[in-house]
Amino acid sequence: GKESATAKFAKARGKRADWEKHVYTLEDGEKVWYEINDPLVLNSLTHLAWGGMNNSTLRTFSTFKRWFTIGVTASPAFKVRNLIRDTVHSIAVGNLSYNMFGNVAKGMDALRSNNIVTAEMMMGGATFHFGFWNDDPRALRRMANAGVNESRILDTHKKAKRVVTAIFQEYGDLGNKMENVNRAALYMQRREEVGHLQASFEARDLLNFASHGRGFASQVLTSMVPFLNARLQGLDKIARTGTSEQKGRLLAVVGTIVLASLLLRLSYEDDEEYEELEDWQKETYWPIKLPGEAGFFFLPKPFEIGAIASISEKFMEAKIRNFDDADFWNAWTSDYTRTRVMDIIMHQLAFDWRPQMVRPLQEIWTNKDAFLDRPIENLTWRMHNLPKDQRKRLYTSELAKMMSGGLGNVLAAVDADEGQLHLSPVQIDHLIRGYLGWIGAITTTAFDTVFIEPFLDKPIEPTKGISDMEWIGPIPFPLRSFFTRDPKNTKYLTIFYEQMREIDKYKSAYDAYKRAGMKEEARAVAREHEDVLKWRKMYTKINSQFSLINKKVGRIYDDTNLTGDQKRDQIDELYEKKVELAKKLVFKRMEYEVPRIDEPSVQPGQLGSKSVIQGRGGG
C-alpha cells in the first residue's frame, strides 16, 4: 500500500549523503518523501525539473549565451541551413527513410496547424521549441507570457506590443516546424510499429536539447558557451548509434557523405577559384561551383558528420600532396594539418572554451575574428595610428560610426586617455554582431535605413550582386550566406595580413628594445627572426598599394556621375587587383621558403593562414 511504499520525514538535519536517495512530492501542502534505490530512476526523477546549476553568476553568463543564441537562430538563413543539416544527421542516427526530401515533406504535412499529430507529439515530448528553449529554465516564461489573453491588455501601447509579439510568435512557430520536421517524419514512420511513447522517445532522441551532463564542468561550460550542448548531444547520439543495432546505417550514411566529400574535393584539385576560398568556407560548407562566372553555392555541412568529412578532406590533402611514403606520417601531422583540424573541432563542433560574455571583447583585445580567422581592424590603420573614429570600411554601419564619434567626444570631454576605451566603428559593429548575432546586424541595418540614411546626401551605391544581398525584397534573408562571387576576401589576403602582423610584431619588439637602449636584445630579435623580417620592405610596399587601392574604391563610392553598375565593375576590378598582389607575394615567399625546410612540400592548395608561418622560422 501507499504507507509501505513511502516514508514521511521531518526537515533533513543529517548528513547530505543520508538524503541523496530521497525525493519528495507535495501532498495536501506537505512534503512526502520517497526513497529511490535505483540510481537511473532517481536521476530521471530529479531532472524532471531543471537539474543544472543555478546561481546568480551562472545566470549572468547564461543570459549572454541565451541572447546570442536567440540572435543567431532567428535568422531565416540559419533556419534553412539548420533544416538541411538536421535532415542529413537524422537519416544517419534515426530509423528514417533515406529519401530526405520525402522526410521533410511528410514532416511538414504532419505539423500542420491544429493537427492531432502535433498535439500527440507535444504530449509525448517528441518536439522542441527550437533548441534553446529547452536548455534554459527561464525560457519557459516566454511560453507562459504567450498565453496572455488579449482582453486583459487594456491600453494601446500594450496592444501594439501584443501585435509585434504575435508576428514574432508566428515566425517562431515556423522555425519550430523546421526544427521538428524530421522528428515528425520519424514519429509518423515509427508510430504504427512501436507505439506512441516509443516513437515519441525516438523522435526526441534524434537530438535531445534537454539533455545535459551532471558534472560540474559540463554544466558550467554548456551554460556559458553557445551551441556547445547541442554539439555534445549530437556527438553523444552518434556514439550511441555506433554501438547499437543501427550502426550499419550510421556507417553507411557517414561513409557515403565522406566519400562524396572527398570526390568533390578531388574535382577541385586544379581549380584556382576554389583554392582562393577561405578555409572556414570549405570546412563549414560544400562549395558547389556554378556555371560560368557565377561563383559558388554553399551547401551546409552537418555539424558532427560534416566535421568528420572536413577532417577526412584535410588528411587526404596532406597525403596526395606528399607522394613519398617516407613523408606519409609527417604529412598527416604537419603544422598545416594540425591547425586546420583544430580549427574544425573548435568552430564546427563549437568546442570554444571562451564564455559568450567575454568572447567578443577578447577578440577586440586581440584584434582577431576567430571564426573568420582575420583581423577586425586593418593592420595599416594601426601602423599609421589612424584616429579611432576613422577606422571604418565601406560597409561599416552608420550607427557604429555615430557611436564611435560620440564615444570619442565623451572621452575628450572628460579628458580621459582613449587607449582601449575608444572603440572604432568596425569594433562596435563586431561587438554588436558578437553579442546579438543576426538580430544585431539586421537591427543596425534597419536603424541606418530608417533614422540615418534618409538625412544623408549619399551618392548612388554600387549595384549589389547575389553575394552582397542581405534582403530579398522586404524579407531579411542574407543570400550571401549561400552564394559567393566576392573578390574582397580570399585566402591569400588572409594569409598576407597574418604574415604582415607577424612581421610587425617582431619589428615592434626590435624597435622597443632599441629605444630602451637594450642593444643586445634588439640584435637577438633581429638575428632569431631574420628570415621573417627580411620580407618587411616587400610587405610594406604591397600594403601601401593596398592603401592606394582602398582610397580609389572610396572615391568611386563617392562619385556622383557613375551608375551603380559602373561602380560595381570598377570596384570589383580593384579588389581583384588587390587579391592578385597578395597572391603573388604569398607565392613568392612560399617558393623561397619551402625548399629550405624539412617538412613535407607545401603546395598552393595547402596554404592556410598559418601554413607559411608555423614551422618555417616564423615563430
Buried (B, 14 or more C-beta within 10 A) or exposed (E): EEEEEBEEBEEEEEEEEEBEEBBBEEEEEEEBBBEBEEEEEBEEBEBEEBBBBEEEEBBEBBBBBBBBBBBBBBBBBBBBBBBBBBBBBBBBBBBBBEEBEEBBEBBBBBBEEEEEBBEBBEEBBBBBBBBBBBBBBEBEEBEEEEEEEEEEBEEEEBEEEBEEBEEEEEEBBEBBBBBBBBBBBBBBBBBEEEEBEEBBBBBBBBBBBBBBBEEEEBBBBBBBBBBBBBBBBBBBBBEBBEEEEBEEBBEEBBEEBBEEBBEBBEEBEEEEBBBBBBBBBBBBBBBEBBEEEBBBBBBBBBBBBBBBBBBBBBBBBBBBBBEEEEBBEBBBEBBBBBBBBEBBBBBBBBBBEBBBBEBBBEBBEEBBBBBBBBBBBBBBBBBEEBEBBEBBBEEBBBBBBBBBBEBBEEBEEEEEEEEEEBBBBBBBBBBBBBBBBBBBBBBBBEBBEEEBEEEEEEBBEBBBBBBBEBBEEEEBBBBBBBBBBBBBBBBBBBBBBBBBBBBBEBBEBBEEBBEEEEEEBBEBBBEEBEBBBEBBEEBBEBBEBBEEBBEBBEEBBEBEEBEEEBBBBBBBEBBEBBBEBBBEBBBEBBEEBBEEEEBBBBBBBBBBBBBBBBBBBBE
